[in-house]
Amino acid sequence: MSAPTRLPPGPRPALLNTLGLVERPVQALNKWRRRYGNVFSAPMLVFGMGVYVAEPESIREMFTGDQSDLRAGEANEPLSPMLGDRSVLILDGPEHMRQRKLLLPPFGGANVAAFREVIREAAELEVASWRNGERIIVRERMRALTFEVIVRAVFGVTERERIDRLRDALVAVIDTQIAFIVPQALRRELGGRGPWGAFQARKRIADELIYEEIARRRDAADLDERDDVLSLLLRARDEDGRAMTDAELRDELVTMLLAGHETTATGLAFAFDLLPRDPAVLGRLRDELGSGDDSYLDAVVTETLRLRPVIDAAERTLTEPRTIAGWHLPAGIRVYPAIALVHWREDLYPEPQRFRPERFLDDGAESYTWLPFGGGIRRCIGAALAQAEMAEVIRTVVGSVDLELERPAREPVVMRGITMVPRYGTPAVVRRRPVRAGTAGEAASATA
Ligand code: HEM
């Protein structure tokens, strides 16, 4: 007979937990950890019983050891109408590994260096469009910018008119996500009326454009020289020598767009909620950029993602009973490798709520105590791209403007979908900085 299963103690009931997590995730998570320790159970509405694990060693075991009884794709299943059923986010087991192995190489070091060029161009255009004295919602501007970067670097589309067409069609699909709360039985097209019908109609338009881009790229004379992700995927072969099908390519392109643009935009919005409030950090950043050294810039990115990790926890469904962090847990529950709680442990990061990039200058980040991109066999495929993007955008913005934040204190953090975001999107007034020789542009090209 197998050993009896047990749940660690934790907060109840599900309704209060869910409200706490959605409206005040930083306070709720910290309160639960203070009260119950690094491993606790917390039932949630819709998702049922879950166990948060804020122990780096146990998280490492979950991310790198045997995962046959830890399903990640299942937790993402609600996104399948948008992503398609061949998406790396939805698949588990060998099918997941096949897609993942195809997707990883285009995001390697040499390519990310080429993406920096694309990012800088897009960032400079975006920041140049801000007028002196204009009020902007930083997260919205960053969303437009990160979208542009994905369409250029991942889809490889560079013609203005095509970018705009794709953007309009894809944003329309993303904005009808509300359709996902329509229960399965009511998912009828109704001639394009109702939320489900509208979603399907918009998706067809976007898919047509994506398939058109795939076909054009297949035929492109310069396909072999191109380094955008779609072109690399078209040239990729799996272990059996098979190429990706158009349907697989479509699903992975939409997945990368969805997984990669709002997350990065939110990370940037948090960076700009933190930086201007800390003149010493901002001053040092500008000094070091002026002298052509990027280490402090990288530390600013690392510390932003530690303090404001965007994704509070990874999510796995247990298909069999399994012992995690000393608890023999029952099948059917969710386990949350608690990214944010590890980042906020005072024994790992003294004064955890302080924004202090210096903490990463000497030691760098240890892999299972710094987890904004998860880890192991489901680690974020776009991690290097996202970090390069955050660094280049921060470089461009702090080199050209001062952002006068509207709110007197750090933005409250709320949960929207599966991400933690600044509640008000970081409203700020733009103050252009006088152009000085040796600032952003020159420093940027010196380090390219
Ligand atoms: C700051 C920005 C980003 C954050 C915080 C972030 C975070 C994450 C996290 C935590 C995971 C792991 C989830 C898990 O273990 O279940 C993940 C997976 C993933 N991310 Fe990101 N991500 C970011 C940007 C991007 C970008 C730019 C792309 C692509 C262009 C991307 C594509 C993906 C994909 C495809 C996966 C699934 C990997 C798999 O299941 O094997 N992400 N991301």
Residues whose N, C-alpha, C, O or C-beta is under 5 A from the ligand:
A	BS01	HEM	A72 V88 L89 R100 M256 A259 G260 T263 T264 G267 P309 V310 I311 A314 E315 L371 P372 F373 G374 I377 R378 R379 C380 I381 G382 L385 A386
